[in-house]
Amino acid sequence: MGTAESSPRVEAIERELHGLADPEVAGFLARFFKTGPGEYGEGDRFLGIRVPVLRKLARKHSSLELSGCRELLVSPFHEARLLALLILVRAYDRGDEETRDAICRLYLDHTAYVNNWDLVDTSAEHIVGRHLREGERGILYDLARSSSVWERRIAIMATFGYVKAGSFDETLRLADMLLLDPHDLIHKAVGWMLREVGKRDAAVAEAFLRPRYRRMPRTMLRYAIEKYPEALRQKYLRGEVEV
């Protein structure tokens, strides 16, 4: 990816997006992603384009320059931001070291626009997590301490690739940091990652859960033990598992 994308191409993509808009779908998505006053997605705007269509567009526009991706990423429309992230994930996958550095910097400089759970979950693992796999991961802890729920979710979701590779330490450290987080979206993300750890190593997950499960939010616990045998799951829910 280069550094000088002309805005006419971005404008053409935006026209294409608007041409695909569906007001009925937009209304559903606005409700689904909680865009009402006081909700986590407050003020977000939707065109009404489904994810499979956006994935096709990401393939079509995979050569979009980095500056063009930035233009889309700061759009007021959710689907434009998601399209930008899908293109960036594809570009990161095939990019050289310089390109990957630039993509990760762009991402971390614009986390204010990665501002719903689908945007985070589509991108954090594949850009931030992958970029830090062989390097300094201190940024994950900075993100986990952020006042932004989206940056905190980026931190834990960035570790999904490590879990898939059988490396759990980073996920468990961050889960411990976020154990008492006030936001339901963090409870769900941490519980999800703990469940993924348990699918790969039940003993490791149990060692983390037993001394903590009575303190963790109920939603986090439910997500973490979702795949446990029913009898054991019920014991956790009743608080009967010995620490």
C-alpha positions as CSV (number, residue, x, y, z in Angstrom):
1,M,0.0,0.0,0.0
2,G,1.2,3.5,-0.7
3,T,0.6,6.8,1.0
4,A,-1.2,9.0,-1.5
5,E,-4.6,7.8,-2.4
6,S,-6.7,10.3,-4.4
7,S,-10.0,11.1,-2.8
8,P,-11.9,10.7,-6.1
9,R,-11.5,6.9,-5.7
10,V,-12.7,7.1,-2.1
11,E,-15.6,9.2,-3.3
12,A,-16.4,6.5,-5.9
13,I,-16.4,3.9,-3.2
14,E,-18.7,6.0,-1.0
15,R,-21.1,6.4,-3.9
16,E,-21.0,2.6,-4.3
17,L,-21.8,2.1,-0.6
18,H,-24.7,4.6,-0.8
19,G,-26.0,2.8,-3.8
20,L,-26.2,-0.4,-1.8
21,A,-28.0,1.2,1.1
22,D,-31.1,-0.4,2.4
23,P,-33.1,1.7,4.9
24,E,-34.9,-1.3,6.4
25,V,-31.6,-3.1,7.1
26,A,-30.1,0.2,8.4
27,G,-32.9,0.5,10.9
28,F,-32.4,-3.1,12.1
29,L,-28.6,-2.6,12.4
30,A,-29.0,0.7,14.3
31,R,-31.1,-1.2,16.9
32,F,-28.8,-4.2,17.0
33,F,-25.7,-2.2,17.5
34,K,-27.3,0.0,20.2
35,T,-27.1,3.4,18.7
36,G,-29.8,5.1,20.9
37,P,-29.1,7.8,23.5
38,G,-26.9,6.4,26.3
39,E,-26.2,3.1,24.5
40,Y,-22.7,2.0,23.6
41,G,-23.1,2.8,19.9
42,E,-24.8,6.1,20.5
43,G,-24.9,8.3,17.3
44,D,-23.5,5.7,14.9
45,R,-25.1,5.8,11.4
46,F,-25.8,2.8,9.2
47,L,-26.4,2.5,5.5
48,G,-27.9,-1.0,5.8
49,I,-25.3,-3.2,4.0
50,R,-24.7,-6.7,5.2
51,V,-21.2,-8.0,6.0
52,P,-20.9,-10.5,3.1
53,V,-21.5,-7.7,0.7
54,L,-18.8,-5.6,2.4
55,R,-16.4,-8.5,2.3
56,K,-16.9,-8.7,-1.5
57,L,-16.2,-5.0,-1.7
58,A,-13.1,-5.4,0.3
59,R,-11.8,-7.9,-2.2
60,K,-12.8,-5.6,-5.1
61,H,-11.0,-2.6,-3.5
62,S,-8.1,-4.4,-2.0
63,S,-5.6,-2.1,-3.8
64,L,-7.0,1.0,-2.0
65,E,-4.1,3.0,-0.7
66,L,-3.4,3.6,3.0
67,S,-4.6,7.2,2.9
68,G,-7.8,6.0,1.2
69,C,-8.4,3.5,3.9
70,R,-7.9,6.3,6.5
71,E,-10.6,8.4,4.7
72,L,-13.1,5.5,4.9
73,L,-12.1,4.8,8.5
74,V,-13.1,8.2,9.7
75,S,-16.5,8.1,7.9
76,P,-19.6,8.7,10.0
77,F,-21.1,5.5,8.4
78,H,-20.4,2.2,10.2
79,E,-20.2,0.2,6.9
80,A,-17.5,2.5,5.5
81,R,-15.4,2.0,8.6
82,L,-15.9,-1.7,8.5
83,L,-14.9,-1.8,4.8
84,A,-11.8,0.1,5.7
85,L,-10.9,-2.4,8.3
86,L,-11.6,-5.4,6.1
87,I,-9.3,-3.8,3.4
88,L,-6.6,-3.1,6.0
89,V,-6.7,-6.7,7.3
90,R,-6.3,-8.0,3.7
91,A,-3.5,-5.6,3.1
92,Y,-1.7,-6.5,6.4
93,D,-1.9,-10.2,5.4
94,R,0.0,-9.6,2.2
95,G,2.1,-6.6,3.1
96,D,5.8,-6.3,3.8
97,E,7.3,-5.2,7.1
98,E,7.1,-1.5,6.3
99,T,3.5,-1.8,5.1
100,R,2.5,-3.7,8.2
101,D,4.1,-1.1,10.5
102,A,2.2,1.6,8.7
103,I,-1.1,-0.3,9.0
104,C,-0.7,-1.0,12.7
105,R,0.2,2.7,13.3
106,L,-2.8,3.8,11.4
107,Y,-5.0,1.5,13.4
108,L,-3.7,2.5,16.8
109,D,-3.9,6.2,15.9
110,H,-7.5,5.8,14.9
111,T,-9.0,3.5,17.6
112,A,-11.7,6.2,18.2
113,Y,-13.2,5.0,14.9
114,V,-12.9,1.3,15.7
115,N,-15.9,2.0,17.9
116,N,-18.2,-1.0,18.0
117,W,-17.7,-4.6,18.9
118,D,-17.9,-5.9,15.3
119,L,-15.3,-3.5,14.2
120,V,-13.0,-4.6,17.0
121,D,-13.6,-8.3,16.5
122,T,-13.0,-8.1,12.8
123,S,-9.7,-6.4,13.1
124,A,-7.9,-6.5,16.4
125,E,-6.6,-10.0,16.2
126,H,-5.5,-9.7,12.6
127,I,-3.7,-6.3,12.8
128,V,-2.7,-5.4,16.4
129,G,-2.4,-9.0,17.7
130,R,-0.5,-10.2,14.7
131,H,1.8,-7.2,14.6
132,L,2.8,-7.7,18.3
133,R,3.2,-11.4,18.0
134,E,7.0,-11.3,17.8
135,G,7.5,-7.9,19.4
136,E,6.8,-5.7,22.4
137,R,3.3,-6.3,23.7
138,G,3.2,-3.5,26.2
139,I,0.7,-1.6,24.1
140,L,-1.9,-4.3,24.9
141,Y,-1.7,-3.3,28.6
142,D,-1.9,0.4,27.8
143,L,-5.0,-0.4,25.8
144,A,-6.4,-2.5,28.6
145,R,-6.0,0.4,31.0
146,S,-7.8,2.8,28.7
147,S,-11.0,4.7,29.6
148,S,-12.3,3.6,26.1
149,V,-14.3,0.4,26.2
150,W,-13.3,-0.2,22.6
151,E,-9.5,0.1,23.3
152,R,-10.0,-2.3,26.2
153,R,-11.9,-4.7,23.9
154,I,-9.1,-4.4,21.3
155,A,-6.6,-5.4,24.0
156,I,-8.2,-8.7,24.9
157,M,-9.4,-9.5,21.3
158,A,-6.0,-8.9,19.9
159,T,-4.8,-12.1,21.8
160,F,-7.2,-14.4,20.0
161,G,-4.5,-15.4,17.5
162,Y,-2.2,-16.3,20.4
163,V,-4.9,-18.5,21.9
164,K,-5.4,-20.3,18.6
165,A,-1.7,-21.0,18.5
166,G,-1.8,-22.5,22.0
167,S,-0.2,-19.5,23.8
168,F,-2.4,-18.3,26.7
169,D,-0.3,-16.2,29.0
170,E,-1.1,-12.8,27.4
171,T,-4.8,-13.6,27.4
172,L,-4.9,-14.6,31.0
173,R,-2.9,-11.6,32.2
174,L,-5.2,-9.2,30.4
175,A,-8.3,-11.2,31.6
176,D,-7.0,-10.7,35.1
177,M,-6.6,-6.9,34.5
178,L,-10.1,-6.7,33.1
179,L,-11.8,-9.1,35.6
180,L,-13.8,-6.3,37.3
181,D,-14.3,-4.1,34.3
182,P,-17.6,-2.3,34.5
183,H,-18.7,-2.8,30.9
184,D,-20.8,-5.7,29.7
185,L,-19.0,-5.8,26.3
186,I,-15.7,-6.4,28.2
187,H,-17.3,-9.1,30.3
188,K,-18.4,-10.9,27.1
189,A,-15.0,-10.5,25.3
190,V,-13.0,-11.7,28.3
191,G,-15.4,-14.6,28.9
192,W,-15.2,-15.5,25.2
193,M,-11.4,-15.6,25.3
194,L,-11.4,-17.7,28.5
195,R,-13.8,-20.1,26.8
196,E,-11.4,-20.4,23.9
197,V,-8.5,-21.1,26.3
198,G,-10.6,-23.8,27.9
199,K,-11.4,-25.4,24.5
200,R,-7.7,-25.9,24.0
201,D,-6.5,-26.6,27.6
202,A,-9.2,-27.2,30.2
203,A,-6.7,-27.4,33.0
204,V,-5.2,-23.9,32.3
205,A,-8.7,-22.4,32.1
206,E,-9.7,-24.1,35.4
207,A,-6.6,-22.9,37.1
208,F,-7.5,-19.3,36.2
209,L,-11.2,-19.6,36.9
210,R,-11.3,-21.4,40.3
211,P,-9.7,-18.6,42.4
212,R,-11.6,-15.8,40.5
213,Y,-15.0,-17.1,39.4
214,R,-16.9,-15.9,42.4
215,R,-15.6,-12.3,41.9
216,M,-16.0,-12.1,38.1
217,P,-19.2,-10.6,36.5
218,R,-21.9,-13.2,35.9
219,T,-21.9,-12.6,32.1
220,M,-18.1,-13.2,32.0
221,L,-18.5,-16.4,33.9
222,R,-21.3,-17.7,31.8
223,Y,-19.3,-17.1,28.6
224,A,-16.2,-18.7,30.1
225,I,-18.0,-21.9,31.1
226,E,-20.4,-22.2,28.3
227,K,-18.9,-25.4,26.9
228,Y,-18.3,-27.1,30.2
229,P,-20.1,-30.3,31.1
230,E,-23.5,-29.3,32.4
231,A,-22.9,-30.6,35.9
232,L,-19.7,-28.7,36.3
233,R,-21.2,-25.6,34.7
234,Q,-24.0,-25.6,37.3
235,K,-21.6,-26.0,40.1
236,Y,-19.8,-22.9,38.9
237,L,-23.1,-21.0,38.6
238,R,-24.1,-22.0,42.1
239,G,-20.7,-21.1,43.5
240,E,-19.9,-24.6,44.6
241,V,-16.6,-25.2,42.9
242,E,-13.7,-25.3,45.3
243,V,-11.0,-22.8,44.9
